[in-house]
Amino acid sequence: MPLRSFHPRRHLIAAAILALAAPAAWAQPAAPAAATAARSFDIAAQPLDAALSDLARQAGMQMLAAPALLQGRTAPAVRGTLAPAAAAERLLAGSGLAARIDGSTLVIERAGPTASLAEVRVAARRAADGTTEGTDSYTSRVTSIASKTDQSFREIPQSVSVITRRQIEDRQMLDIRDALAATPGITRSQPNFDSNYYYARGFQIDSMQIDGGAPLNIASYTYGVNQNMAFYDRVEVMRGASGLLGGVGDPGGIINVVRKKPLAEPRFIVQQSVGSWDDYRTMVDATGPLALDGRVRGRAVLSYQDSGSYVDIKHARSPQIYGVIEADLSPDTLLTAGLTRANTKLKGVGGGDVPRYDDGSDIGLPRSTALTQPWATSEQKVSEVFAGFEHRFANRWKFKLNATRATADYDGSTAFGYGAVNRATGAGSTWNGGGHYLYENQQTVIDANLSGTFSLAGRQHEFLLGVDQQKVDSFWNVGYSSSPAYTDAIDVFHPGAWNPTPAGAVSRRYNPWGQEQRGGYGLLRLHPTDRLHVILGARYAKYKFNQVYESLGADGSWSLASGSRFTEPAKATPYGGVIYDLDGQWSAYVSYASILQPQALSKAGPPPGNSLAPIKGKSYEAGVKGELADGRLNATFSVFNVERTGTAVLDTRYPSNYEEWSGNCCYLPQGKVTSRGFDVELGGEVQPGWQVSAGYTYASTRDESTDTAYSSITPRHLLKLSTAYTLPGELSQWRVGGSAHVQSSQYKADTLYGPNWTPIRDYDFTQGGYSVWNLMLQYRIDPRWTVTLNVNNVFDKVYYQTLGYASGSNYYGAPRNAVLTLRGQF
């Protein structure tokens, strides 16, 4: 069934109106300090903890209080225009409690002596970093993704987005794939049944930090980006080249996921969800002080999912656990250690994608089509062990050490369909798979840095110096079935059963597959005047790659099919930016960033060839940023120009020699790819109780060597919107919201191949632009319990989330579905 045509202007304008229809208060001058700025409050008579939560939300503040202090107490109604401190005083009248405002945090304590040193220190640290848990906000005041030190969005001369804890909970995001799908400017592609790649501005994102540490490599076939959002506070994304802190990769951007941290006060959360296709999810989250008057704190999160799918046969079970401990070794020294474990079992491995007709047109298969088999199962075990050390010196300098060891083990079999379908005969698609796949990916990342301020020419400046290491060790082994491949035909409308002979012993192995990069980096932030800020940085790093591909001969001996060993001498990647504060709210900026991408598997002739020099990526960006409504709202407009040069182009002087996942010959480093466009983004509170995250990206990508569009994955127009509103007054128990993904058309051109990869003919096809809309309704039963209904793809739009080829790899987006969630917090 072909998708209907799309009028991007009509949909984009409608969505923009929905996002920005709030009064223009967000564009007005900054509010005075939170303690003195009068605001309009409408707080009903209710239990004290709920009343204080309403006050903090309406004031755009965080609230910190020990639950034991508030239990059993009630508060009177408070309505009118008051300073937050005055409103809090009325709520606390006669309770024996007092309120004080520390920056943007409302702290509740017993009247009289101040709270203990341990409680105050932890509260200050939590308020100062970018933690979003408990803020009820769709933005954060600071982020560390660009410099490993906490900076406001205005202090970063590149485009940055954040998915906060409140967004994760409002939209019931299960894992990082859901979070990135909601992130402005990010496009997701699914190359196979269980892998997801992410793109920004037309280029793949290769690196992901955890807690701002050294980057994990997420472009590896053996590493799955599937972090459970129950374990994380937020997801941050910086678009553009990220060579300074991300090391090697494409100039698309970098991801940073931040784990939940232990809290100073006891808290217990339980959550149960029931969704379409027998989707059951359970989560328990417990945190609080463990010993030494709160100087040792812990947190444990348990998650379990048992879920079917809109795709027939597919089923998943996954128990997961996260644990972390923090210890204050001294008032200025913090030690952190923890781990995660996950064990995911899947049935129906390999299914989910569908072919097209051999002319590229859409067959219109049901979205439940499963070209797989019940015996195609897998088990994946994933673990992370991590530790951190942080010490603050008396002279305002800080040392941080962050280390993570992540391991993923996979053991499974697969069944899938492959081949374009002839419109007249219905033939052309055949069964494949039946193999036994074993792989492991082990990554060790370590980062150490020293940051602080210094005086020069009578002004304060900032400096960061660090070293890091990323080491990836992995293998991928395959044993194939003795049944002939690509011979058993499939009726794609009625797939039926397929039972090949069981897979034999491993006959192909990529072992080892590994890479290592070591580097040092530095960043200098100079402040020549109160308004002018100059940022200079560089990374100096060395890269190694090693892959061996072997095959098993008929005589039972292993032979080397290909090997790629590549060492890139240490090279520098510079970074720079200038920020000028236009006033107390708005800043203008320009920046330059660079990155390198090794091409170890693309080789220059003559055969067998040597690896090409790395691709060079660089991005130029300019724009304005606003920090509005006393930091509760962030706004960005940026224009960008991204260039990638030295991309491998086929060298026609030699016969091609292509082996998937191995060294290929022969190429020339002549390709140049560009991406130009602009971003518009708004995130945070547009008025009391109304949170919005909206981002629009225009990107035009071009392959200069062929004078054609470069990326069929990245749409030219992309708008993402999330919004939620807490009703005022007597209806404040209700929270309503929605989200949308709106994008323009995607074009695909490719070649149809026959047996032995013989070209048959070229074809192309287009998916028209589309929009997918979601709704959320939440009811607060009492101060502890809430129930939330999420309805996704409300209009049941039929579309392809990923466009592949005529032969397969076309993945439908999920049909209309619903999730009902009961959540309790104690």
C-alpha positions in Angstrom: 0.0 0.0 0.0 1.8 3.2 -1.1 2.2 6.0 1.5 0.4 9.2 0.8 2.2 12.3 -0.4 3.4 14.7 2.1 3.3 18.5 2.3 6.1 19.4 4.8 5.2 23.0 5.1 1.6 22.3 6.3 2.7 19.7 8.9 5.7 21.7 10.1 3.8 24.9 10.6 1.0 23.0 12.5 3.5 21.4 14.8 5.4 24.6 15.3 2.2 26.4 16.3 1.5 23.6 18.9 5.0 23.9 20.3 5.2 27.7 20.5 1.6 28.8 21.1 2.4 29.7 24.7 2.5 33.4 25.6 5.6 35.1 24.6 6.7 35.3 28.2 9.7 33.1 27.4 11.2 35.8 25.2 10.9 38.5 27.9 13.8 39.6 30.1 15.1 37.2 32.6 13.3 36.9 35.9 14.8 38.1 39.1 16.4 35.7 41.6 14.1 32.8 42.5 13.9 33.9 46.1 12.5 37.3 45.3 10.7 37.1 42.0 6.9 37.2 42.5 4.9 34.5 40.7 1.3 33.6 40.4 0.6 30.5 42.6 -2.5 28.3 42.6 -2.0 25.6 45.2 -4.9 23.6 46.5 -5.3 22.5 50.2 -3.7 19.0 50.2 -1.0 16.9 51.9 2.1 18.9 52.6 4.5 16.9 50.3 2.1 17.3 47.3 1.7 21.0 48.1 5.4 21.7 48.2 5.8 19.7 44.9 3.2 22.0 43.3 5.0 25.1 44.7 8.4 23.9 43.3 6.8 23.1 39.9 5.0 26.4 39.6 8.2 28.3 40.7 10.4 26.3 38.3 12.5 25.0 41.1 13.8 21.8 42.6 12.5 20.6 46.0 14.7 18.8 48.5 13.2 17.4 51.7 13.4 14.2 53.8 10.1 12.4 53.3 9.9 11.7 57.1 9.6 15.5 57.7 6.5 15.8 55.5 4.6 12.6 56.4 1.2 13.1 58.0 1.2 16.9 57.5 -1.3 18.9 55.5 -1.0 22.4 53.9 -3.6 25.1 53.4 -4.5 26.5 50.0 -2.2 29.2 48.7 -3.3 31.4 45.8 -2.1 34.8 44.5 1.0 36.6 43.4 3.8 35.9 45.9 7.6 35.3 46.1 8.4 31.6 46.3 9.8 32.1 49.8 6.6 33.7 50.9 4.4 31.0 49.4 6.5 28.3 51.1 6.2 30.2 54.5 2.3 30.0 54.2 2.4 26.3 53.3 4.6 25.6 56.3 2.8 27.7 58.8 2.5 25.9 62.1 4.4 22.8 60.9 7.6 23.4 62.8 9.4 23.4 59.4 11.2 26.1 57.5 12.1 26.7 53.9 15.3 28.2 52.5 16.2 28.7 48.8 19.6 27.6 47.7 20.0 28.8 44.1 17.2 27.1 42.2 16.5 24.5 45.0 13.8 24.8 47.7 15.2 23.1 50.8 12.8 22.1 53.6 14.2 21.5 57.0 13.3 21.7 60.7 12.9 25.2 62.0 15.9 26.4 64.1 19.4 24.9 63.4 20.4 24.3 59.8 20.5 20.9 58.3 23.5 18.6 58.8 26.6 19.2 56.8 26.3 16.0 54.9 22.7 16.8 53.7 23.7 20.4 52.6 26.8 19.2 50.7 24.9 16.6 48.8 22.1 18.9 48.0 24.5 21.6 46.7 26.3 19.1 44.5 23.2 17.7 43.0 21.7 21.1 42.3 25.0 22.3 40.6 25.3 19.4 38.1 22.9 18.5 35.3 20.8 16.0 37.2 17.3 16.2 35.9 15.6 13.7 38.3 13.0 15.5 40.4 13.1 18.7 38.4 10.0 18.0 36.3 11.8 19.8 33.5 12.3 19.1 29.8 15.7 20.7 29.9 18.7 20.9 32.2 20.6 23.9 33.4 24.0 22.5 32.7 25.6 19.7 30.7 29.1 18.2 30.6 29.0 16.6 27.1 31.1 19.3 25.4 33.9 19.7 27.9 33.6 17.2 30.8 33.0 20.1 33.1 29.5 21.5 33.9 28.6 24.2 31.5 25.3 25.9 30.7 24.0 25.5 27.1 25.0 29.1 26.3 28.6 28.3 27.2 28.8 25.5 24.5 29.4 26.7 20.9 27.7 23.7 19.3 24.1 22.4 19.2 23.2 20.3 22.3 20.0 18.4 23.1 18.9 16.6 26.3 16.3 14.0 27.0 15.5 14.5 30.7 14.2 12.1 33.3 10.8 13.7 33.1 10.6 13.1 29.4 11.7 9.5 29.8 8.9 9.0 32.3 6.2 10.9 30.4 6.8 9.0 27.2 7.6 5.6 28.9 10.9 5.3 27.1 12.1 1.8 27.6 15.7 2.1 26.3 18.1 4.5 24.7 16.7 3.7 21.3 13.4 5.3 22.4 15.3 8.3 23.8 17.4 8.9 20.7 14.3 8.5 18.5 12.8 11.5 20.4 16.0 13.6 20.3 15.9 16.6 17.9 18.0 16.2 14.8 18.7 12.5 15.2 17.7 9.8 12.7 17.6 6.1 13.5 18.4 3.4 11.0 17.9 -0.4 11.5 20.4 -2.3 9.3 19.3 -5.7 10.7 16.9 -7.3 13.2 18.7 -6.2 16.4 21.1 -3.3 15.4 20.4 0.4 15.4 22.6 3.1 14.0 22.1 6.8 14.7 22.8 9.8 12.4 23.0 13.5 12.8 23.3 15.9 9.9 23.7 13.0 7.5 26.6 11.3 9.3 26.7 8.3 11.7 27.3 8.9 15.4 30.2 6.5 16.3 30.9 7.4 20.0 28.9 7.3 23.2 30.1 8.5 26.6 28.8 7.2 29.9 28.9 9.8 32.7 31.2 11.9 30.5 34.0 9.3 30.4 36.0 8.1 27.5 33.8 7.1 24.5 32.5 3.6 23.8 32.6 2.6 20.1 28.9 2.1 19.1 29.5 1.6 15.3 30.8 -1.9 15.8 28.6 -4.8 14.5 29.1 -6.6 17.8 28.0 -3.8 20.1 24.3 -3.1 20.6 23.1 0.4 21.7 20.3 -0.7 24.1 20.9 0.9 27.5 17.9 0.5 29.8 16.5 4.0 30.6 15.4 2.8 34.1 19.1 3.1 35.0 19.8 6.6 33.6 19.0 10.2 34.6 19.2 11.7 31.1 20.6 11.4 27.6 22.6 14.3 26.1 23.5 14.6 22.4 25.9 17.1 20.8 25.7 17.4 17.0 28.7 18.1 14.8 32.3 16.9 14.8 33.4 15.7 18.3 37.0 14.7 17.8 38.2 16.7 20.9 36.5 14.3 23.4 35.1 11.5 21.2 38.2 10.4 19.4 37.8 8.9 16.0 34.5 8.7 14.1 32.2 10.5 11.6 31.4 14.2 12.1 27.8 13.4 13.1 28.1 14.0 16.8 28.5 12.3 20.2 26.1 10.8 22.8 26.4 11.0 26.6 24.2 8.9 28.9 24.3 9.8 32.6 23.5 7.2 35.2 21.1 7.7 38.1 23.0 8.6 41.3 22.2 7.6 44.9 20.2 10.2 46.8 20.8 11.5 50.3 17.3 10.7 51.4 15.5 7.3 51.3 13.3 6.8 48.3 11.5 3.8 46.9 9.8 3.6 43.5 7.8 0.8 42.0 6.3 0.8 38.5 4.2 -1.7 36.6 3.3 -1.3 32.9 1.0 -3.2 30.6 1.0 -2.6 26.9 -0.2 -3.8 23.5 1.0 -7.2 22.2 1.3 -8.6 25.8 4.0 -6.2 26.8 4.6 -6.4 30.6 7.3 -4.3 32.3 8.2 -4.1 36.0 10.6 -1.7 37.7 11.8 -1.3 41.3 14.1 1.6 42.3 15.5 1.9 45.8 18.0 4.6 47.0 19.1 6.3 50.2 21.9 6.5 52.8 23.6 3.3 53.8 26.1 4.2 56.5 28.2 6.9 58.3 25.3 9.4 58.6 24.7 9.4 54.9 28.3 9.7 53.7 27.8 6.3 52.1 24.8 6.1 49.8 23.4 3.4 47.5 20.9 2.8 44.7 19.6 -0.4 43.1 17.2 -0.6 40.1 15.6 -3.9 39.0 13.8 -4.1 35.7 12.0 -7.0 33.9 10.3 -7.1 30.6 8.3 -9.9 29.0 7.0 -8.7 25.7 5.5 -9.8 22.4 5.6 -7.7 19.2 3.5 -6.4 16.4 5.6 -8.7 14.3 4.4 -12.3 14.5 6.5 -14.9 16.3 8.8 -12.3 17.9 9.1 -12.3 21.7 11.6 -11.0 24.3 12.3 -11.6 27.9 14.9 -9.4 29.7 15.7 -9.2 33.4 18.2 -6.4 34.2 19.8 -4.9 37.3 21.7 -1.8 38.2 23.6 -1.0 41.4 25.7 1.9 42.5 27.4 3.1 45.7 28.8 6.5 46.5 31.1 7.2 49.4 32.2 10.6 50.7 35.8 9.8 51.6 36.1 13.4 52.8 33.9 16.5 52.3 35.8 17.0 49.0 36.4 13.5 47.8 33.8 11.2 46.2 34.2 7.5 45.3 31.7 5.8 43.0 31.4 2.1 42.0 28.7 0.1 40.4 27.6 -2.5 37.8 24.8 -3.4 35.5 23.7 -6.8 34.3 21.2 -7.8 31.6 20.2 -11.2 30.1 17.9 -10.9 27.0 16.3 -13.9 25.3 14.7 -13.4 21.9 12.5 -15.6 19.8 11.9 -14.9 16.1 15.4 -13.6 15.5 15.9 -12.2 12.0 12.3 -11.2 11.4 10.8 -7.8 11.1 12.0 -6.6 7.7 10.2 -7.1 4.4 11.2 -7.0 0.7 9.8 -4.9 -2.1 8.9 -5.6 -5.7 11.9 -5.9 -7.9 11.1 -2.5 -9.5 11.4 -1.0 -6.0 7.7 -0.4 -5.4 6.0 -1.2 -2.2 4.3 -4.6 -1.8 2.0 -3.4 1.0 2.6 -6.4 3.3 0.9 -6.4 6.7 3.0 -4.9 9.4 2.8 -8.2 11.3 4.7 -10.1 8.5 7.4 -12.2 10.1 9.9 -13.7 7.7 11.5 -15.8 10.5 10.9 -19.0 12.4 10.1 -19.9 16.0 13.3 -21.9 16.3 15.4 -18.8 15.6 16.4 -17.8 19.1 19.2 -15.9 20.8 20.5 -15.0 24.2 22.6 -11.9 24.9 24.3 -11.2 28.2 25.5 -7.6 28.7 27.4 -6.3 31.7 29.1 -3.1 32.8 31.4 -2.6 35.7 32.4 1.0 36.5 34.1 3.2 39.0 34.7 6.9 39.4 36.8 9.1 41.7 36.4 12.8 42.1 38.4 15.2 44.4 37.9 19.0 44.8 41.0 20.9 45.8 40.9 24.0 47.9 42.0 26.3 45.0 38.8 25.4 43.0 40.5 22.7 40.9 39.0 19.3 40.5 40.4 15.9 39.5 38.1 13.2 38.0 38.8 9.6 37.1 36.2 7.5 35.2 36.5 3.9 34.1 34.0 1.4 32.5 34.4 -2.1 31.3 31.5 -3.2 29.1 31.0 -6.7 27.8 28.4 -8.2 25.5 28.1 -12.0 24.7 25.8 -13.3 22.0 24.8 -16.8 21.1 22.0 -17.3 18.6 20.5 -18.6 15.4 18.6 -16.7 12.7 16.1 -17.1 9.9 15.3 -14.4 7.4 13.9 -13.8 4.0 16.0 -12.2 1.2 15.2 -11.2 -2.3 13.0 -8.9 -4.3 9.6 -10.1 -5.4 8.5 -10.3 -9.0 5.1 -8.5 -9.3 3.7 -11.0 -11.9 4.8 -14.3 -10.4 5.2 -13.5 -6.7 8.5 -15.3 -6.8 12.0 -14.1 -5.9 12.3 -14.1 -2.1 14.0 -17.1 -0.5 14.8 -18.3 3.0 18.3 -17.7 4.4 20.0 -18.0 7.8 19.9 -21.2 9.7 23.4 -20.4 10.9 24.8 -20.3 14.4 26.3 -17.0 15.5 28.6 -16.4 18.4 30.2 -13.0 19.2 31.6 -11.0 22.0 32.4 -7.4 22.4 34.5 -6.2 25.3 35.3 -2.5 25.7 37.5 -0.9 28.4 37.4 2.9 28.6 39.4 5.1 31.0 39.4 8.8 31.4 41.3 11.1 33.8 41.2 14.9 33.8 42.1 17.9 35.8 40.1 21.1 35.6 40.0 24.4 37.3 40.3 28.2 37.1 43.2 30.5 37.1 43.8 34.3 37.0 45.4 36.1 34.1 45.3 39.9 33.4 43.0 40.4 36.3 40.4 38.0 35.1 39.3 34.4 35.8 39.7 31.7 33.1 39.2 28.0 33.0 41.4 25.1 31.9 40.9 21.3 31.3 43.7 18.8 30.7 43.0 15.0 30.4 44.1 11.7 29.0 41.9 8.8 27.9 42.0 5.3 26.4 39.5 3.2 24.5 40.3 -0.5 23.9 37.9 -2.8 22.0 38.4 -6.6 21.8 35.8 -8.6 20.0 35.2 -11.6 17.8 32.4 -12.9 15.5 32.2 -16.6 14.7 29.7 -18.3 12.4 28.6 -21.9 11.7 26.4 -22.4 8.7 23.7 -24.9 7.9 24.5 -27.5 5.2 21.2 -26.7 3.5 21.8 -24.7 0.3 21.3 -20.9 0.8 18.9 -18.8 -1.2 17.1 -21.8 -2.7 13.9 -22.4 -0.6 11.3 -20.0 -1.9 9.1 -17.9 0.3 5.5 -16.9 -0.3 5.8 -13.5 1.4 2.1 -13.4 2.0 2.0 -16.8 3.6 5.6 -17.5 4.8 4.9 -20.9 6.4 7.6 -23.1 8.0 11.2 -23.6 7.0 13.4 -26.2 8.6 17.0 -26.3 7.3 19.5 -28.8 8.6 21.0 -27.7 11.9 24.0 -25.4 11.8 27.4 -27.1 11.8 30.6 -26.2 13.5 32.1 -22.7 13.2 33.4 -22.3 9.7 34.1 -18.6 9.5 35.6 -16.5 12.2 36.6 -12.8 12.5 38.9 -13.2 15.4 40.3 -10.9 16.6 38.4 -7.7 15.7 39.8 -4.9 17.8 40.7 -1.3 17.9 42.5 0.9 20.4 43.0 4.6 20.7 44.9 6.6 23.3 45.0 10.3 23.5 45.4 13.5 25.4 43.2 16.5 25.3 43.2 20.1 26.5 40.6 22.9 26.6 41.2 26.5 27.5 38.3 28.9 28.1 39.4 32.5 28.1 37.2 35.4 29.2 38.9 38.6 27.9 35.8 40.7 28.9 32.6 40.1 30.7 30.9 39.4 27.4 33.5 37.8 25.2 34.6 34.1 25.7 37.2 32.3 23.6 37.5 28.5 23.6 40.6 26.8 22.3 41.2 23.0 22.4 43.0 20.1 20.8 43.3 16.4 21.0 46.5 14.4 20.2 45.8 10.7 19.8 47.1 7.5 18.3 44.9 4.7 16.8 45.3 1.0 16.1 43.1 -1.5 14.3 43.5 -5.2 13.9 41.2 -7.8 12.2 41.8 -11.3 11.0 39.3 -13.2 8.9 39.7 -17.0 8.6 37.7 -19.7 7.0 37.6 -23.5 7.6 38.7 -25.7 4.7 37.3 -29.0 3.7 40.3 -30.7 5.3 39.4 -29.1 8.7 42.3 -26.6 8.7 41.9 -22.8 9.1 43.2 -20.5 6.4 43.7 -16.8 6.4 41.2 -15.2 4.1 42.2 -11.6 4.9 43.9 -9.6 7.5 43.9 -5.9 8.3 46.4 -4.4 10.6 46.4 -0.6 10.7 48.2 1.9 12.9 47.6 5.6 12.6 50.4 7.8 13.9 49.5 10.3 16.5 47.7 13.3 15.1 46.1 16.4 16.4 42.5 17.4 16.0 41.8 21.1 16.8 38.7 22.7 18.2 37.8 26.3 18.7 34.9 28.7 19.4 34.0 32.2 20.2 30.9 33.2 22.3 29.7 36.8 22.7 27.0 37.6 25.3 24.5 39.9 23.6 22.8 40.5 27.0 21.9 38.6 30.2 19.9 36.1 28.2 21.2 35.7 24.7 24.6 34.8 23.2 26.0 34.6 19.7 28.7 32.0 18.8 30.8 30.5 16.1 32.8 27.3 16.3 35.1 24.9 14.4 35.5 21.2 15.3 37.3 18.3 13.6 37.5 14.6 13.7 39.3 11.7 12.0 37.8 8.4 10.8 40.3 5.6 10.0 39.5 3.5 6.9 41.3 0.3 7.8 39.1 -2.0 5.7 39.2 0.2 2.6 42.5 -0.5 0.8 44.4 1.2 -2.0 45.6 -0.8 -5.0 47.3 -2.8 -6.2 45.9 -5.8 -4.4 46.0 -6.9 -1.7 46.5 -3.2 -0.9 47.2 -1.1 2.2 44.6 0.8 4.3 43.7 4.3 3.1 44.6 7.4 5.1 41.8 8.4 7.5 38.8 10.4 6.5 39.0 14.0 7.7 35.8 15.5 9.1 35.2 19.1 10.1 32.2 21.2 11.0 31.6 24.9 11.1 28.7 26.3 13.1 27.3 29.7 14.0 24.2 30.7 15.9 22.5 32.3 18.9 21.5 30.7 22.2 19.1 31.9 24.8 18.9 31.0 28.5 15.4 32.3 29.4 13.0 32.4 32.3 15.8 32.2 34.9 17.3 29.2 33.2 14.1 27.2 32.9 14.0 27.5 29.1 16.8 27.0 26.5 16.6 28.2 22.9 19.0 27.6 20.0 19.2 28.7 16.4 22.3 27.4 14.5 23.5 27.1 10.9 26.1 24.4 10.1 28.4 23.3 7.3 29.9 19.8 7.7 32.5 18.4 5.4 34.0 15.0 5.1 37.0 14.4 2.7 39.1 11.5 1.8 36.2 9.0 1.6 37.0 5.8 -0.2 35.9 5.7 -3.9 36.1 2.6 -6.1 39.3 2.5 -8.1 38.2 1.2 -11.5 41.8 0.4 -12.5 41.6 -2.8 -10.6 39.1 -5.6 -10.3 36.9 -5.3 -7.2 37.5 -7.7 -4.3 34.8 -7.4 -1.7 34.3 -9.5 1.4 31.8 -8.3 3.9 33.3 -7.2 7.2 36.8 -7.7 5.8 39.4 -5.9 3.9 38.3 -4.7 0.5 40.2 -3.5 -2.5 40.7 -1.3 -4.4 39.9 2.4 -3.5 41.1 5.9 -3.9 40.7 8.6 -1.2 38.9 11.1 -3.4 35.4 11.4 -2.0 34.0 14.6 -0.5 30.7 14.8 1.2 29.0 17.9 2.6 26.0 18.6 4.8 24.6 22.1 5.2 21.5 23.3 7.0 20.2 24.8 10.3 18.7 23.7 13.6 16.0 25.4 15.7 15.4 24.1 19.2 13.4 25.1 22.2 13.4 23.1 25.5 12.0 23.7 29.0 9.2 25.6 30.7 7.3 28.0 28.4 4.9 28.9 31.2 4.2 27.5 34.7 3.2 23.8 34.3 3.9 23.7 30.6 7.0 21.8 29.4 8.1 21.7 25.8 10.9 20.1 23.8 10.8 21.0 20.1 13.4 20.8 17.4 13.5 21.4 13.7 16.4 20.5 11.5 16.9 21.3 7.8 19.8 19.3 6.3 20.9 19.0 2.7 23.6 16.3 2.1 25.7 16.0 -1.0 28.2 13.6 -2.4 30.5 15.9 -4.4 32.2 13.1 -6.2 29.0 11.9 -7.9 27.0 15.1 -7.6 24.1 13.3 -5.9 22.4 13.4 -2.6 24.6 11.6 -0.1 22.3 10.3 2.6 19.0 8.5 2.0 18.7 8.0 5.7 18.6 11.7 6.7 15.4 13.5 5.6 15.8 17.1 4.5 13.1 18.3 6.9 12.8 16.8 10.4 10.7 18.1 13.3 10.4 16.5 16.7 8.1 17.7 19.4 7.3 16.6 23.0 5.0 18.6 25.4 3.2 18.1 28.7 1.0 20.4 30.7 -0.2 20.1 34.3 -3.7 21.5 34.6 -4.1 24.4 37.1 -6.0 24.6 40.3 -8.5 21.9 41.3 -7.5 19.9 38.2 -3.8 19.8 39.1 -3.9 16.0 39.5 -4.2 15.8 35.7 -1.3 16.0 33.3 -1.8 15.9 29.6 0.8 15.8 26.8 1.8 14.6 23.4 4.6 14.2 21.0 5.2 14.1 17.2 7.7 13.0 14.7 7.3 14.9 11.3 9.7 14.4 8.4 9.9 14.9 4.7 10.3 12.3 2.0 13.2 9.9 1.6 14.6 8.7 -1.7 16.5 5.4 -2.3 18.4 4.4 -5.4 20.2 1.0 -5.8 20.9 -1.9 -8.0 19.1 -5.3 -8.2 21.5 -8.2 -8.1 21.0 -11.8 -9.2 23.0 -15.0 -8.5 26.7 -14.5 -7.8 26.0 -10.8 -7.3 25.4 -10.3 -11.0 23.8 -6.8 -11.6 20.4 -7.0 -13.2 19.1 -3.4 -13.3 19.0 -0.2 -11.4 15.9 0.9 -9.5 14.7 3.7 -7.2 11.8 4.4 -4.9 10.6 7.1 -2.6 8.8 7.1 0.7 6.7 10.2 1.1 6.9 12.4 4.1 4.9 11.4 7.1 4.0 12.4 10.7 3.5 10.2 13.7 1.6 11.5 16.7 1.4 10.2 20.3 -0.7 11.2 23.3 -0.2 11.0 27.1 -2.7 11.3 29.9 -1.6 11.1 33.6 -3.6 11.2 36.8 -2.1 11.6 40.3 -4.2 9.4 42.5 -2.6 10.8 45.6 0.8 12.2 46.5 2.5 8.8 46.1 0.6 7.1 43.2 0.2 8.1 39.6 -1.3 6.3 36.6 -0.3 7.1 33.0 -1.8 6.1 29.7 0.4 6.5 26.6 -1.1 6.0 23.1 1.5 5.9 20.4 0.9 6.4 16.6 -2.6 7.6 17.4 -3.7 7.8 13.8 -2.2 4.3 13.0 0.1 5.7 10.3 1.6 3.1 8.0 5.3 4.0 7.3 8.8 2.5 7.1 10.9 3.5 10.0 13.9 2.3 8.0 14.2 2.1 4.2 16.4 -0.7 2.9 16.5 -2.3 -0.5 14.2 -4.1 -2.9 15.6 -7.4 -1.5 14.9 -6.6 2.2 15.9 -4.5 5.3 12.7 -2.5 5.1 11.3 -2.1 8.7 7.8 -0.8 9.4 7.2 1.6 12.2 5.0 0.3 15.0 1.2 0.4 14.5 -1.0 2.2 17.0 -0.4 0.8 20.5 -1.0 1.7 24.1 0.8 1.4 27.5 -0.8 1.8 30.9 1.6 2.5 33.8 1.0 2.5 37.5 3.8 4.2 39.5 4.3 4.6 43.2 6.9 6.7 45.0 7.6 6.5 48.8 
